[in-house]
């Protein structure tokens, strides 16, 4: 099987905008981010390039002279359905953005003017999305080849075992690659999300042991933990950052978008499940990811019925979703210690969480080998004693401090001094 990571189209970007300054900025910034960009200033040239070469990412301005950017995005969808489409928007309302996102026409949108780190995160996630589609497509083709071999009596081939075992092995590999890609996308979009997903997955495996769940239930719970926030990637990164740092600063419109992410995540899981089905059109064939989709959909429901999206209450909330909810909360906190557990037991059990689920978490945490916690903070929040989880670079790409550096006051003063002269990225990743 060919390696989908070698697909040269993954980092190829077609950027369409009739503003010469915007195109110049993209031509300057995108190569520094590792992308090969083709810039055009008209819909006519865009159509020519869509016919002539394959792109992993298509970035189109909303208000093009002489045509609608939305209409051109629809043409791009027909011409290159696997490409990840991004709307370059200015002066667009949240209602319009929500409508376009929910239609599936675009993966994300980028507001003009943009922050370079937001653009970088969006493009990295877009590339991961394209890569995941190609990986799944390659694995599907490989599955078909193996099925044809087995039907003809040829066995699994390539040393992967004969009979059903070969097909099961490939299917399991495809699932592993797909969920690893999901986690990479989450981590690139916002490191807190990817890190929380990995930590939650580890605890959920331990919960499967302490609760004596079946192997299928444990797998469902662990995969749901890994993918529970995938629906957030349809939301502008600034809104997600605000929600994670200070939810009270979110507007009603932003809250409405945030509260939609469990439904979106559930739909993504169902779509992935359809890709695994022998015949997606067969209404009697059960979607293999239906149980994962159910847990993802209800991981924000509250025991007292005040959660979302469906305000389910008590035992009407699916059991695995009830088990996942306190795990996610625990993994999202910067100080996962005895005081946190006590707070969850006394203040949140029987209100936000199922008391039995909190007790299961308490039993599982000591048995879990947890991935190290990471969190994104602002440059101004750096303190002595913190340890960097990602290097800090200046605007020229020179490394100022390496990952793993235990910060002292002199390191922080150095970074702030350079930042005052030439502003660097305001976001820093530290261990917690």
N, C-alpha and C positions, 0 to 999 in steps of 0.2 A: 504494500500500500504506500502510495506517495505521501510524503510529509506535507500536510497542509500549511505548516508554518513557512514553507519555502515559496508560497504563492506570492509572486512579485506585486500583485495588485493590492495586497493588504494595506500598505502605507501610501498608495497613490490617491491623491485628492484632486477632484475637479471642483474649482471654485468659480462661481458665476456671479458677477456683480458689475453694474455699469458705472460704478464709482472708481475712478483710477486710483485714488488714494487708498481705498480699501484693498484693492487688488495688490497694490504695492506693499501694503502692510502684511498681507497674507504671504506674498512671495518672500518677504524678509523673515517672517516669524516661523512659518511652517517647516522649512528645511532645518532650522535650529532645533525643532522638536522631533526630527527624524522622519518627516514626511516629504514625499515628492509631489509638488503641487503644479497643476496646470491651471492657469487663470485665463478666463475669457470674459468679455464685456458685453456679450449679446446672447440671446436664446438661439440664434442661428448657428453661431460657433459652438455653443454647448451641444446642440444636436449632432453636429459633425463629429465632435470628439466622442460622444456617447456611441456613435456607430463605429468609430475607428479603434478605440481601445477600452480596456476594462479598468474600472476604478473600484477601490474598496470603500471610498467615502465620496459623497457628492454634497457639496455645500452651495446652497442657492439663496440669493437675496430675495426677500419677500416682494419688494416693489421694483421690478425690472421695467425699464423703459420699453413700452410697446407690448408687453406681455405680463402675465401674472406669474410670480415665482411659484405659487402653489400649483398652477397648471403645468409649469415646466417640471416641477417635482413629480407630478403624476406621469409625465412622459418619461422621466428618468426611471421611475418605478417599473414601467412597462419595458423599457429598453434594457435595464440592468437590475432585476428584482433583488439580487443578493446584496447590492451595494447598500451601505448605511447612509441614509439621507438626513441632512441637517438643514434646518431653516435659519438663515441669517436674517434676524428680525430687527425692525426699528419701529417704535410706535404701535406695536401690536398689543391688543388687550389680552388679559388672562383668559377670558372666555374664548377668544379666537385660537389662542395657543392650545388650550385644553381640547377644543374640538379637533384641531389638526393632529394632536398627539393621539387622541383616542381613536382616530380614524386609521391609525397605523401608517400614515403616509410618511411621517418623519420619526426619527429615533430621538432627537433632542432639538432644541433651538438655542441659538447663541444671540444675545442682545448686542446691538451696536450702540456705543462703543463697548468693547469687551475687555475683560481682564485677561492678560496673557495666560495666567495659571488656570483660569476657568476654561479658556479655549483649549489649552493643552489637555486638561482632564477630559473634556468632551471628545476631542479627537482620539485620545488613547482608548477611551471606552468604545467609540465608534469602530476603531480598528479591531478591538477585541470582539465586538459583535459580529463583524464580517468574518473574522477568523473562526469564530464558533460555528457560524453557518456552514462554512466550508469544511470544517472538521466533521460535523454531523453528516453533511452530504457525502464525504468520502467514506465514512463508516457505514452509511446506508448502502452505498455501492458495494462495499466489501461484504456486507451482510448478504446482499442479493447474489453476489458471486458464490459465496459459501453455500447458500441455499440451493443454487442451481447445481453446484458440485455434488451436494448431498442427495439431491433429487435424482441425479444421474448415477448415483452410486460411487461417486468419487471421493467421499469423505471430506474432512475439513481442509486438508491441504496445508502446505506451508508449515507443517509441524505444529499446527494449532489443535490437533486432536480431531478425530472423526465424529460422526453422528451429531447429536444435538449439542454435545459439549462444546464443539468448536464455535457454533453459532452463539451459544450462551456467553462464551468467553469474549467474543467480539462485541456483543451487545453490552456486556458489563464494562468493557473498555470504552465504548462510546459514551456510556453514562458517566464514567469517571472523567473523561475529557470534557464533556459538556459542563459538568458541575465545577470542575476546576476552572474552566473558562469563565463561568458565571462569577466565581469568587475573585478571579483576577480583574474582571470588569468592575465589580463592586469596590475592590481595593483601589483601583486606579481612579474611579469616580470620587470616592472619599475613603481614605485609609481606615477610618473608624468603622465603617460598615463592613469592609472585608475582614478586618481583624475580629470584630464582634462575631461575625458569622463563623469563623474558624474556632473561636473559643466556645461558642454555643454548641457547635457540632460535637466538640470533644466532651462537653458535659452531658449532652443528650445520649451519647453512647454509654456513658456511665449510668445514666438514669434508666436506660434499657436494662442494665444488669440489676440495679437495686429494685426496680419495679417488676422484674421478671417478665418484661415484654417479649413478645414473639420476635424472631429474627426480622420478619417483615415489618412489624411495628417499629422496631428499633431503627431499621434502615429508613423508613418513612420519616421518623422524627429527626434523624440526623441530616437527611437531605433537605428537609424543610428548614432546619436551622441554618443550613448553608445558603439557602436561597430566599430566606424570608423577606429580605429588603430589596429584592431585584426590581420591584415595582417603583422604587424611589428614583431609579435612573431615568424615568420619564419627566422628572421634575428639575427645574433650574437649580443648579448647584447652590446658588446663593440662598434660595429658600430653604434647602435642606440644611445648610450650615446654620441658618438662623433658628430653625426648628430644633436642631440638636443642642445649640448653645443656650438659647433663651426662647422657649416656645411662646412666651407671653408677647413677644415682639412680632409674631406672625399675624398678618391680617386675616380676616374671615375668609377671603378668597384663597389665601395661601393655605389655610387650614383645610379648606375643602379639597385642595389638590393633594395635600399630604394624606388626608384620610382616604384618598382613592388608591393609595399604593398597594394595600393588601389585595384588592380586586384585580389590579393590573398584574401583580405578581402571580396570582392564581391563574390568570389567563395565560401567562407565559409558560407556567408549568404544564397546563393542559396542552398547549401547542407543542412543547417538547415531547409530551407523551404521545401525541399524534404521530410524531416522526418515528417513534419506536413501533407503532402499530403496523401489522402486516397489511391491513386495508383500512385506512382512516375513514373511508366512506361506509364501512360496515357498522350500522347503528347498534348491533348486538355485541360487538367487541368492546370490552371495557378499556377505557383509557388507563394505561399502566401508571400514570402519574396523578390520577384523580385523587388519591388519598393525600399525596403531597400537596396538591393544589388546595385541598380543603384545609389543611393545617396552616398553609401560608395565608389563606384568606382570613382566618379567624385568630391570628396570633395577637391582635390588639383588642380582642373582646375582653371585657371585665367581668369578674365573678358576680358583681352586683348589677350588671346590665348597662353600665354607663360607657362601655367601650364602643368600638367601631370595627367593621362597617355595618353590621346588622343588629347591634345592641342585644346580642344574645346574653342570656343570664344563666348562672349556675351550671347544672349538668346538661343544659341544652348546647353549651359550647362543646365542640368535639374534644374528646379526652386528650388526644395528642396535642391539640392547640393549647389546652389548659396546662399541659406539662411544659410546653415550649415558652409560654409567656414570662414566667419568673426567671427562666434561664437567660432570656434576652435582656431583661432589666438588669440582672446581676452582671452580665458581661459588658453592659454599657457603662457601668459605673467606674470611675477612676480609682476608687478605693474599695476593692473587693475584699472586705475583712469581716471580723466578727461583728462589729457594730452594724455593718450593712445587713448581714444576715438577720441580726436581732430586729432591726428596723422592719425588714420584710415580714418577719414572723409576727410582730406586734401591731404594725400599722397598715400593712398591705394585704396580709392573708385575710380571707373572708370579706374582702372589699374589692381589691383589684384582682387578686389571685386566688385560685382554688387552694385552700389550706393544705390539702394532700399534695399538691404540686410543689408547694414551698418546702414541705417536709422531704419530698423526694430530692429536691435540689440540695438541701442541707446534707443528706446522706451521700449524694453523688460527688459534691465538690472535693472532699478529701481523697476520693478514689480516682480523680481525674488528673491526667498529666496535661496541664493547660498550656497552649501556646502563649508566648509572652504578650502582655497587653501593650497596645500602641494607641496613641491619640494625637490628633492634629490640634495644635494650639497656635496662637498668634505670636509673632516674633517678640512683641512687647511683654508677653507672659513668661518668657524664659526666666528660670531661676537657677541659682547655684544648686548642684546636687542632681539636677535632671540629666538623663542620658539620651543622647540623640539616637533616633531610630532610622534617620535618613540624613545624608550629608547636607550641609548648607553651602550653597554656591553664590558667588557674586554675579553681577549681570553679564560678565564676560565668560561665564562658565568655569571660573577658577574655584576650586574647592577651598572654602574657608575653614570648615570643621568637618571631620569625618564621622560617619555613623559609628556608634559605640562610644563616642567621646563623653566622658562624665564632666559636666559643665562646672566651671569655676567662674567667679566674678570677672576675672580677666578675659575669659573667652566671651562672655556676654557683652562686656564693654567694647571689645574689639568688633563684634558683629554690629552693635548699635552705632559705633563710630563710622563704619563703612556704610551702613544703611543711611546715615544722615547725609553722606556725600553722594552716594549713588544708591537709590532705593532698590532693595532686593525683595524677593518674594516674602510677603508678610506671614506666610504659613510655614510652620515647622512641625516635624513629626518626632515625638519623643516616646520613650517607653514609660509605662506606668505600672 
